[in-house]
Amino acid sequence: MKIALAGGGAFGEKHLDGLKNIDGVEVTALVGRTIDKTQEMADKYGIPYATTDYDEMLGMENVDAVILCTPTQMHAEQAIKAMDAGKHVEVEIPLADSWADAEAVMKKQEETGLVCMAGHTRRFNPSHQYVKQQIEAGKFNVLSMDVETYFFRRENKNAKGEPRSWTDHLLWHHSAHTIDIFQYMTGSKVVKANILQGPKHPDLGIAMDQSIQMKTDKGQILTLSLSFNNEGPFGTFFRYIGDTATYLARYDDLYTGADEPIDLSGVDVPSNNGIELQDREFIAAIREGREPNSSVHGVIECYRTIGQLAASLEEQDGWS
């Protein structure tokens, strides 16, 4: 399996670290914004070809599939181009930053029949897989979820503290992790969704604080708080409140409601790294000719819901 990775930033590096652990996979090309930094990363990971030309990479015969870790605003267009070129594609979250673009990616996948997968990593973290297994075994049902997504990003920098060429977004990017896992875990349809947001940052032009609430047709509740203003540990922290237990999920670790660690060895996965497990699913789906977990079809309701929330913000005077 010959893979090209587009986007040589902090998250691209996480994928490269995971891909090197997967048998029969070779990263044959790296696409970045500037050739010097792209070549430097290619040399570090032993990637034979570095370029700043995405279209040129798509014309390479020794590329079977593309992983997109590029700026959010480029995801949909680049995913469609990859499928037009006959390449399978894994799009880092979010799939798109508009409902129309998300729908266009889905239609292109239907047209081509290629594997198109979105990087909804929470589905693959062992902590969340454990909860899903409890649900499927009939041992646990989600009644409500309380989730915090907190960062300190008053400057336009990435996870490594380096300057970013694009602006991140709480709604289209960070809420997508939680809205998707809420729908995935409950297996229910969201019938009510509300959003409020604070003032926009004068330089970044984005809302720095948001509050989202949802309810499913089965009565399950989601409460999601997001902020780029929080000083402290960063990331997303999940509280699953159910009929038989409470679980606290923090990336690849899981705790009881009393903050006692839960042994995840029974999840039985080849790695504890959610990004690597995500990439393993992408590659396995291509090899086996099947739809992957977190396929564009599997996550499309998440983006439909986000599109509705975005439209709601536009209708709120002074908050568009």
C-alpha positions as CSV (number, residue, x, y, z in Angstrom):
1,M,0.0,0.0,0.0
2,K,1.6,3.2,-1.2
3,I,0.4,6.3,0.7
4,A,0.9,10.0,0.1
5,L,0.5,12.4,3.0
6,A,-0.5,16.0,2.4
7,G,0.1,18.4,5.2
8,G,3.4,18.4,7.0
9,G,2.3,20.0,10.3
10,A,1.9,18.7,13.8
11,F,-0.9,16.3,12.9
12,G,0.7,15.0,9.8
13,E,3.6,14.0,12.0
14,K,1.3,12.0,14.2
15,H,0.1,10.0,11.1
16,L,3.6,9.4,10.0
17,D,4.5,8.0,13.4
18,G,1.5,5.7,13.2
19,L,2.0,4.6,9.6
20,K,5.5,3.4,10.2
21,N,4.1,0.7,12.6
22,I,1.7,-0.8,9.9
23,D,3.0,-3.7,7.9
24,G,3.1,-3.4,4.1
25,V,2.7,0.4,4.1
26,E,5.1,2.8,2.4
27,V,4.7,6.5,2.4
28,T,5.9,7.5,-1.1
29,A,5.2,11.2,-1.2
30,L,4.8,14.2,1.2
31,V,3.1,17.4,0.2
32,G,3.6,20.6,2.2
33,R,3.3,24.3,2.0
34,T,7.0,25.2,1.8
35,I,9.6,22.9,0.2
36,D,12.3,23.4,2.8
37,K,10.2,22.2,5.7
38,T,8.5,19.5,3.6
39,Q,11.9,18.1,2.5
40,E,13.1,18.2,6.1
41,M,10.2,16.1,7.3
42,A,10.5,13.8,4.3
43,D,14.2,13.2,5.2
44,K,13.3,12.5,8.8
45,Y,10.8,9.8,7.9
46,G,12.6,8.4,4.9
47,I,10.0,9.5,2.4
48,P,11.5,9.5,-1.1
49,Y,9.5,12.4,-2.6
50,A,8.6,15.9,-1.3
51,T,6.7,18.5,-3.1
52,T,4.4,21.6,-2.7
53,D,2.3,20.6,-5.7
54,Y,-0.8,18.6,-4.6
55,D,-2.0,18.1,-8.2
56,E,1.5,16.8,-9.2
57,M,1.4,14.2,-6.4
58,L,-2.1,13.0,-7.6
59,G,-0.6,12.2,-10.9
60,M,2.0,9.8,-9.4
61,E,1.5,6.1,-10.2
62,N,3.1,5.0,-7.0
63,V,0.3,6.5,-4.8
64,D,-2.7,4.3,-4.0
65,A,-4.2,6.5,-1.3
66,V,-3.9,10.0,0.2
67,I,-4.2,11.1,3.8
68,L,-5.1,14.8,4.1
69,C,-3.8,16.7,7.1
70,T,-4.1,20.1,5.3
71,P,-5.9,23.2,6.5
72,T,-9.6,22.7,7.1
73,Q,-10.6,25.0,4.3
74,M,-8.9,22.7,1.7
75,H,-10.3,19.3,2.9
76,A,-13.4,19.0,0.7
77,E,-11.8,20.2,-2.6
78,Q,-8.7,18.1,-2.1
79,A,-10.7,15.0,-1.2
80,I,-12.8,15.3,-4.3
81,K,-9.6,15.8,-6.4
82,A,-8.1,12.7,-4.9
83,M,-11.1,10.6,-5.8
84,D,-11.2,12.1,-9.3
85,A,-7.6,10.9,-9.7
86,G,-8.6,7.4,-8.6
87,K,-7.0,7.6,-5.1
88,H,-8.6,6.4,-1.9
89,V,-8.6,9.2,0.7
90,E,-8.6,9.7,4.4
91,V,-9.6,13.3,5.4
92,E,-8.5,14.5,8.7
93,I,-11.3,16.0,10.8
94,P,-13.3,17.9,9.7
95,L,-14.5,16.5,6.4
96,A,-15.5,20.0,5.4
97,D,-16.4,23.4,6.8
98,S,-19.8,23.6,5.2
99,W,-22.7,21.3,4.7
100,A,-22.7,21.7,1.0
101,D,-19.0,20.7,0.7
102,A,-19.6,17.7,3.0
103,E,-22.5,16.6,0.8
104,A,-20.3,17.0,-2.3
105,V,-17.6,14.8,-0.9
106,M,-20.2,12.1,-0.1
107,K,-21.6,12.3,-3.7
108,K,-18.1,11.9,-5.1
109,Q,-17.5,8.8,-3.0
110,E,-20.8,7.3,-4.3
111,E,-19.8,8.2,-7.9
112,T,-16.3,6.6,-7.7
113,G,-16.8,3.8,-5.2
114,L,-13.4,4.5,-3.6
115,V,-12.8,4.4,0.1
116,C,-13.4,7.9,1.6
117,M,-12.9,8.1,5.4
118,A,-13.0,11.0,7.8
119,G,-10.5,11.2,10.7
120,H,-13.0,10.9,13.6
121,T,-10.3,9.6,15.9
122,R,-12.6,9.2,19.0
123,R,-14.2,6.2,17.4
124,F,-10.8,4.5,17.5
125,N,-9.4,5.5,20.9
126,P,-9.3,2.4,23.1
127,S,-11.1,4.3,25.8
128,H,-14.2,5.0,23.6
129,Q,-14.0,1.6,22.0
130,Y,-14.4,0.1,25.5
131,V,-17.6,2.1,26.1
132,K,-18.9,1.1,22.7
133,Q,-18.3,-2.6,23.5
134,Q,-20.2,-2.2,26.8
135,I,-23.1,-0.7,24.8
136,E,-23.0,-3.5,22.2
137,A,-22.9,-6.1,24.9
138,G,-26.1,-4.7,26.5
139,K,-24.2,-3.7,29.7
140,F,-24.4,0.1,29.4
141,N,-26.7,2.7,27.8
142,V,-25.8,6.3,27.4
143,L,-28.3,8.7,29.2
144,S,-26.3,11.8,28.8
145,M,-22.8,13.0,27.8
146,D,-21.0,16.0,29.3
147,V,-18.0,17.1,27.3
148,E,-15.3,19.8,27.6
149,T,-13.1,20.8,24.7
150,Y,-10.5,23.3,25.9
151,F,-7.5,24.9,24.4
152,F,-5.5,28.1,25.0
153,R,-5.2,29.6,21.4
154,R,-5.4,33.3,21.5
155,E,-2.6,33.3,18.9
156,N,-2.8,31.4,15.6
157,K,-0.5,28.5,16.5
158,N,-0.7,24.7,16.1
159,A,-0.5,22.0,18.7
160,K,3.3,22.3,18.7
161,G,3.2,26.0,19.4
162,E,4.3,26.9,15.8
163,P,2.7,29.6,13.7
164,R,-0.3,28.4,11.6
165,S,-1.1,29.4,8.1
166,W,-4.8,29.0,8.6
167,T,-7.4,29.6,11.4
168,D,-8.9,26.8,13.4
169,H,-12.7,26.6,14.2
170,L,-14.5,25.4,17.3
171,L,-17.7,24.5,15.5
172,W,-16.6,22.8,12.3
173,H,-13.5,21.2,13.7
174,H,-13.6,20.6,17.4
175,S,-17.3,20.0,18.0
176,A,-17.3,17.4,15.2
177,H,-15.4,15.0,17.4
178,T,-18.1,15.1,20.0
179,I,-21.2,15.4,17.9
180,D,-20.1,12.4,15.9
181,I,-19.2,10.2,18.9
182,F,-22.5,11.2,20.6
183,Q,-24.5,10.0,17.6
184,Y,-22.2,6.9,17.2
185,M,-22.6,5.8,20.9
186,T,-26.3,6.4,21.2
187,G,-27.2,5.1,17.8
188,S,-29.9,7.7,17.8
189,K,-31.1,10.6,15.7
190,V,-30.5,14.2,17.0
191,V,-33.9,15.9,17.0
192,K,-32.9,19.1,18.8
193,A,-29.7,21.1,18.7
194,N,-28.9,24.5,20.2
195,I,-25.8,26.7,20.1
196,L,-24.6,29.9,21.7
197,Q,-21.2,31.6,21.2
198,G,-19.2,34.4,22.7
199,P,-17.6,37.4,21.0
200,K,-15.3,36.9,18.1
201,H,-11.5,37.4,18.6
202,P,-10.6,40.8,17.1
203,D,-7.6,39.4,15.1
204,L,-8.5,35.7,14.5
205,G,-12.1,36.5,13.5
206,I,-13.5,33.4,15.2
207,A,-15.6,32.8,18.3
208,M,-13.4,31.7,21.2
209,D,-16.2,30.2,23.3
210,Q,-19.2,28.1,22.4
211,S,-21.9,26.1,24.2
212,I,-23.8,23.3,22.4
213,Q,-26.8,21.2,23.6
214,M,-28.4,18.3,21.8
215,K,-31.2,15.8,22.4
216,T,-31.9,12.5,20.5
217,D,-35.2,10.9,19.6
218,K,-34.6,8.5,22.5
219,G,-34.1,11.4,25.0
220,Q,-30.3,11.3,25.4
221,I,-28.7,14.6,26.2
222,L,-25.4,16.1,25.1
223,T,-23.9,19.2,26.8
224,L,-20.7,20.4,25.1
225,S,-18.5,23.3,26.2
226,L,-15.7,24.6,23.9
227,S,-13.2,27.3,24.5
228,F,-9.9,28.6,23.0
229,N,-9.5,30.8,26.1
230,N,-8.9,28.1,28.7
231,E,-5.6,28.1,30.6
232,G,-4.8,24.6,31.7
233,P,-4.7,21.0,30.3
234,F,-5.8,21.1,26.7
235,G,-7.9,18.6,24.8
236,T,-11.4,17.0,25.0
237,F,-12.6,15.3,28.1
238,F,-15.8,13.1,28.0
239,R,-18.1,12.1,30.8
240,Y,-20.5,9.2,29.8
241,I,-23.4,9.0,32.2
242,G,-25.4,5.9,31.8
243,D,-27.9,3.5,33.4
244,T,-25.2,1.3,35.0
245,A,-22.0,3.3,35.2
246,T,-20.2,6.6,34.6
247,Y,-17.1,6.7,32.5
248,L,-14.5,9.4,32.1
249,A,-12.6,9.2,28.7
250,R,-9.4,11.2,28.3
251,Y,-8.0,10.4,24.9
252,D,-6.6,6.8,25.2
253,D,-7.3,6.5,28.9
254,L,-10.6,5.6,30.7
255,Y,-11.7,6.0,34.3
256,T,-14.7,5.3,36.4
257,G,-16.9,8.1,37.7
258,A,-14.8,7.9,40.9
259,D,-11.7,8.6,38.8
260,E,-10.4,5.0,39.1
261,P,-8.4,3.8,36.0
262,I,-10.0,1.1,33.9
263,D,-7.9,-1.7,32.3
264,L,-8.3,-1.5,28.6
265,S,-6.4,-4.6,27.7
266,G,-9.7,-6.4,26.9
267,V,-10.3,-4.0,24.0
268,D,-7.8,-6.1,22.1
269,V,-6.3,-3.6,19.6
270,P,-2.8,-3.7,18.1
271,S,-2.0,-0.2,19.5
272,N,-3.1,2.2,22.1
273,N,-2.6,5.1,19.7
274,G,-5.9,6.3,18.3
275,I,-4.4,7.9,15.2
276,E,-2.5,4.7,14.3
277,L,-5.7,2.7,14.8
278,Q,-7.6,5.1,12.6
279,D,-4.9,4.6,9.8
280,R,-5.0,0.8,10.3
281,E,-8.8,0.9,9.6
282,F,-8.3,3.0,6.5
283,I,-5.7,0.7,5.0
284,A,-7.7,-2.5,6.0
285,A,-10.8,-1.1,4.3
286,I,-8.9,-0.5,1.1
287,R,-7.4,-4.0,1.2
288,E,-10.6,-5.7,2.0
289,G,-12.8,-3.7,-0.4
290,R,-15.2,-2.6,2.3
291,E,-16.7,0.6,3.9
292,P,-14.5,1.8,6.9
293,N,-15.7,2.8,10.3
294,S,-16.0,6.6,10.1
295,S,-16.6,6.5,6.3
296,V,-18.1,9.7,4.8
297,H,-21.5,8.0,4.9
298,G,-20.9,7.0,8.5
299,V,-20.2,10.5,9.7
300,I,-22.4,12.5,7.4
301,E,-25.1,13.1,10.0
302,C,-22.6,14.8,12.2
303,Y,-21.9,17.4,9.4
304,R,-25.6,17.8,8.7
305,T,-26.1,18.7,12.4
306,I,-23.2,21.1,12.4
307,G,-24.6,22.7,9.3
308,Q,-27.8,23.3,11.1
309,L,-26.0,24.8,14.0
310,A,-24.0,27.1,11.7
311,A,-27.2,28.3,10.1
312,S,-28.6,28.9,13.6
313,L,-25.7,31.2,14.4
314,E,-26.2,33.2,11.2
315,E,-29.8,33.8,12.3
316,Q,-28.8,35.1,15.8
317,D,-28.4,38.9,15.6
318,G,-24.8,39.9,16.3
319,W,-23.5,36.4,16.6
320,S,-23.1,35.3,12.9
